[in-house]
Amino acid sequence: MGIKTWLINRRPSPVTLVASALVLAGFGLASLDWNWLALAAVGTFGPGLLREMGWVHDKDEFQMRSARRAGYHAYLVGGLFAFLMVGWLRSSDPALSEPGALVESLLIIIWFTYLLSSLFAFWGTHRTAIRILLVFGTVWLIFNLLAGEGNWRTSLMQSLLAVPFFLTAWLARRWPRVAGVLLLGAAAWFFHFFGLVDVFSGDPSRLGRIAVIVLFIGPLLASGVGLLQPSDRDETLQST
């Protein structure tokens, strides 16, 4: 009976089986077209994202703690490696500047994800979302004021990009879900307006725009998702 129970507990969950099939299919079809590698990416990282969002519950507390510890180790090693690669690529050969931009973008994504995850865990969803909007709104306001190079009209027009950050931060204090929906809409609109989809065109000169996606679209998107979650007070009431 004990052996049978052990075998049942070790049986892969349906999510794991589907994810494994996607990984195998992705790598197998990549020999025909490398775009199929996206299947392997979904199979590798999709289950973890679904678990962190609370949509899948196929692991116990010990397994989740182990997975999160492994994720932190991956962050440390991956971040260190990305830093070293940026320095090596930028200093060894000017011809490698574009691969260097790709590694820099990867480093920004790693840092940005870790920063937001730690802040959401420390302050809670709504407070963190509002503070992210205020901080990044201030950074973009200062950046655009300086980018005008003395031309106050140019500086004023470019500074309007900070308005969505401050406006939704104000709205979020009274109507968090309304602000969340507006933020998601603003993120999609700016992504289209600035033509950031060009980053996937295969043109190496467009790789630098990944940083714009992460540091401008990223805060809008992350704050919008955070504001659509239950408030910190509601979470406390539900747990009591």
GUTITI-338939 format. One record per residue (C-alpha): x negated, y, z; residue number from 1. Coordinates in nm, 2 decimals, m for minus. Each point is the difference from the previous one (the first is absolute). Layout:
residues N
REC        x        y        z     i
REC        X        Y        Z   NUM
...
END
This chain:
residues 240
REC        x        y        z     i
REC     0.00     0.00     0.00     1
REC    m0.29     0.23     0.09     2
REC    m0.17    m0.06    m0.34     3
REC     0.32     0.06    m0.19     4
REC     0.07     0.32     0.18     5
REC    m0.36     0.11    m0.07     6
REC     0.04    m0.07    m0.37     7
REC     0.33     0.19    m0.01     8
REC    m0.15     0.30     0.17     9
REC    m0.30     0.00    m0.24    10
REC     0.23    m0.02    m0.31    11
REC    m0.04     0.32    m0.21    12
REC     0.29     0.24     0.00    13
REC     0.20     0.07    m0.32    14
REC    m0.17     0.34    m0.01    15
REC    m0.34    m0.16     0.01    16
REC     0.09    m0.25    m0.27    17
REC     0.14     0.27    m0.23    18
REC    m0.31     0.22     0.06    19
REC    m0.23    m0.29    m0.08    20
REC     0.18    m0.07    m0.32    21
REC    m0.03     0.37    m0.10    22
REC    m0.37     0.00     0.07    23
REC    m0.06    m0.32    m0.20    24
REC     0.21     0.13    m0.29    25
REC    m0.17     0.34     0.01    26
REC    m0.35    m0.14    m0.02    27
REC     0.11    m0.26    m0.26    28
REC     0.16     0.25    m0.23    29
REC    m0.28     0.26     0.04    30
REC    m0.19    m0.20    m0.26    31
REC     0.26     0.11    m0.25    32
REC     0.05     0.35     0.12    33
REC    m0.16     0.17     0.30    34
REC     0.33     0.18     0.08    35
REC     0.13    m0.33     0.13    36
REC    m0.24     0.04     0.29    37
REC     0.27     0.22     0.15    38
REC     0.18    m0.32     0.09    39
REC    m0.30    m0.12     0.21    40
REC    m0.01     0.34     0.17    41
REC     0.37    m0.03     0.09    42
REC    m0.04    m0.35     0.13    43
REC    m0.31     0.09     0.21    44
REC     0.12     0.33     0.16    45
REC     0.37    m0.01    m0.04    46
REC     0.09    m0.23     0.29    47
REC    m0.21     0.20     0.24    48
REC     0.17     0.32    m0.11    49
REC     0.34    m0.16     0.04    50
REC    m0.09    m0.12     0.35    51
REC    m0.13     0.34     0.11    52
REC     0.32     0.16    m0.12    53
REC     0.20    m0.25     0.20    54
REC     0.17    m0.16    m0.30    55
REC    m0.16    m0.34     0.05    56
REC    m0.04    m0.19     0.33    57
REC    m0.18    m0.32    m0.08    58
REC    m0.30     0.04     0.24    59
REC     0.00    m0.01     0.38    60
REC    m0.16     0.27     0.22    61
REC    m0.34    m0.18     0.02    62
REC    m0.02    m0.03    m0.38    63
REC     0.09     0.37    m0.05    64
REC    m0.27     0.11     0.25    65
REC    m0.25    m0.22    m0.18    66
REC     0.10     0.15    m0.34    67
REC    m0.02     0.35     0.13    68
REC    m0.34    m0.06     0.15    69
REC    m0.12    m0.14    m0.33    70
REC     0.14     0.30    m0.18    71
REC    m0.20     0.23     0.23    72
REC    m0.31    m0.19    m0.08    73
REC     0.07     0.03    m0.37    74
REC     0.04     0.37     0.05    75
REC    m0.33     0.03     0.17    76
REC    m0.20    m0.21    m0.25    77
REC     0.19     0.14    m0.30    78
REC    m0.05     0.36     0.10    79
REC    m0.37    m0.05     0.08    80
REC    m0.05    m0.17    m0.33    81
REC     0.18     0.27    m0.19    82
REC    m0.21     0.27     0.16    83
REC    m0.32    m0.18    m0.09    84
REC     0.12    m0.05    m0.36    85
REC     0.09     0.36    m0.05    86
REC    m0.35     0.11     0.11    87
REC    m0.17    m0.26    m0.21    88
REC     0.21     0.07    m0.31    89
REC    m0.04     0.38     0.02    90
REC    m0.37    m0.01     0.06    91
REC    m0.12    m0.29    m0.23    92
REC     0.13     0.08    m0.34    93
REC     0.22     0.29    m0.13    94
REC     0.17    m0.23    m0.24    95
REC     0.16    m0.18     0.30    96
REC     0.18     0.32     0.11    97
REC     0.34    m0.13    m0.12    98
REC    m0.03    m0.34     0.19    99
REC    m0.11     0.22     0.29   100
REC     0.32     0.20    m0.02   101
REC     0.20    m0.33     0.01   102
REC    m0.18    m0.11     0.31   103
REC     0.05     0.35     0.16   104
REC     0.37    m0.04    m0.07   105
REC     0.00    m0.34     0.17   106
REC    m0.17     0.15     0.30   107
REC     0.26     0.28     0.02   108
REC     0.28    m0.25    m0.01   109
REC    m0.16    m0.21     0.27   110
REC    m0.05     0.30     0.23   111
REC     0.34     0.16    m0.07   112
REC     0.19    m0.33     0.07   113
REC    m0.19    m0.06     0.33   114
REC     0.05     0.36     0.11   115
REC     0.37     0.00    m0.06   116
REC     0.05    m0.35     0.15   117
REC    m0.18     0.09     0.32   118
REC     0.18     0.33     0.04   119
REC     0.35    m0.15    m0.06   120
REC    m0.09    m0.26     0.27   121
REC    m0.13     0.26     0.24   122
REC     0.26     0.28    m0.03   123
REC     0.30    m0.18    m0.15   124
REC     0.17     0.03    m0.34   125
REC     0.18     0.34     0.01   126
REC    m0.26     0.20     0.20   127
REC    m0.28    m0.14    m0.21   128
REC     0.18     0.08    m0.33   129
REC     0.06     0.36     0.11   130
REC    m0.36     0.05     0.11   131
REC    m0.13    m0.15    m0.32   132
REC     0.21     0.24    m0.20   133
REC    m0.12     0.30     0.20   134
REC    m0.37    m0.10    m0.02   135
REC    m0.01    m0.09    m0.37   136
REC     0.22     0.30    m0.08   137
REC    m0.25     0.23     0.17   138
REC    m0.29    m0.17    m0.17   139
REC     0.16     0.04    m0.35   140
REC     0.10     0.36     0.08   141
REC    m0.36     0.09     0.09   142
REC    m0.14    m0.19    m0.30   143
REC     0.23     0.18    m0.24   144
REC    m0.06     0.34     0.15   145
REC    m0.38    m0.05    m0.05   146
REC     0.05    m0.15    m0.35   147
REC     0.14     0.33    m0.13   148
REC    m0.36     0.15     0.03   149
REC     0.13     0.35     0.08   150
REC     0.30     0.00    m0.23   151
REC     0.28     0.03     0.25   152
REC     0.27    m0.08    m0.26   153
REC    m0.16    m0.33    m0.08   154
REC    m0.06    m0.07     0.36   155
REC     0.37     0.08     0.08   156
REC     0.13    m0.22    m0.27   157
REC    m0.22    m0.29     0.08   158
REC     0.08     0.03     0.37   159
REC     0.37    m0.08    m0.08   160
REC    m0.12    m0.36     0.00   161
REC    m0.01     0.01     0.38   162
REC     0.37     0.09     0.02   163
REC     0.13    m0.35    m0.01   164
REC    m0.22    m0.10     0.29   165
REC     0.11     0.29     0.23   166
REC     0.36     0.00    m0.11   167
REC     0.06    m0.37     0.06   168
REC    m0.19     0.01     0.33   169
REC     0.25     0.26     0.11   170
REC     0.30    m0.20    m0.13   171
REC    m0.13    m0.32     0.16   172
REC     0.05     0.14     0.35   173
REC     0.38     0.01    m0.05   174
REC     0.07    m0.22    m0.30   175
REC    m0.28    m0.26    m0.02   176
REC     0.16    m0.23    m0.25   177
REC     0.10     0.29    m0.23   178
REC    m0.36     0.12     0.01   179
REC    m0.12    m0.36    m0.07   180
REC     0.21    m0.02    m0.31   181
REC    m0.12     0.34    m0.12   182
REC    m0.36    m0.10     0.06   183
REC     0.04    m0.32    m0.21   184
REC     0.16     0.20    m0.27   185
REC    m0.27     0.26     0.01   186
REC    m0.27    m0.26    m0.01   187
REC     0.15    m0.16    m0.32   188
REC     0.05     0.35    m0.16   189
REC    m0.35     0.12     0.06   190
REC    m0.14    m0.33    m0.12   191
REC     0.19     0.05    m0.33   192
REC    m0.06     0.38    m0.02   193
REC    m0.38    m0.02     0.04   194
REC    m0.02    m0.30    m0.24   195
REC    m0.17    m0.21     0.26   196
REC     0.11    m0.32    m0.18   197
REC    m0.29     0.07    m0.24   198
REC    m0.23    m0.15     0.26   199
REC     0.12    m0.34    m0.13   200
REC    m0.07     0.09    m0.36   201
REC    m0.34    m0.17     0.00   202
REC    m0.19     0.33    m0.05   203
REC    m0.29     0.01     0.25   204
REC     0.02     0.38     0.02   205
REC     0.34    m0.03     0.16   206
REC    m0.13    m0.21     0.30   207
REC    m0.06     0.32     0.21   208
REC     0.37     0.06     0.00   209
REC     0.04    m0.29     0.24   210
REC    m0.12     0.22     0.28   211
REC     0.28     0.25    m0.09   212
REC     0.26    m0.28     0.02   213
REC    m0.13    m0.11     0.34   214
REC    m0.05     0.34     0.16   215
REC     0.30     0.18    m0.14   216
REC     0.26    m0.26    m0.10   217
REC    m0.11    m0.23     0.29   218
REC     0.11     0.23     0.29   219
REC     0.33     0.08    m0.16   220
REC     0.07    m0.37    m0.06   221
REC    m0.12    m0.13     0.33   222
REC     0.19     0.27     0.20   223
REC     0.32    m0.06    m0.20   224
REC    m0.02    m0.37     0.08   225
REC    m0.07     0.07     0.36   226
REC     0.29     0.24     0.04   227
REC     0.24    m0.26    m0.15   228
REC    m0.09    m0.23     0.29   229
REC     0.18     0.00     0.33   230
REC    m0.11     0.29     0.23   231
REC    m0.24    m0.07     0.28   232
REC     0.29     0.07     0.25   233
REC     0.23    m0.26    m0.17   234
REC    m0.28    m0.26     0.00   235
REC    m0.04     0.06     0.38   236
REC     0.37    m0.04     0.06   237
REC     0.02    m0.32    m0.21   238
REC    m0.29    m0.16     0.20   239
REC     0.17     0.07     0.34   240
END
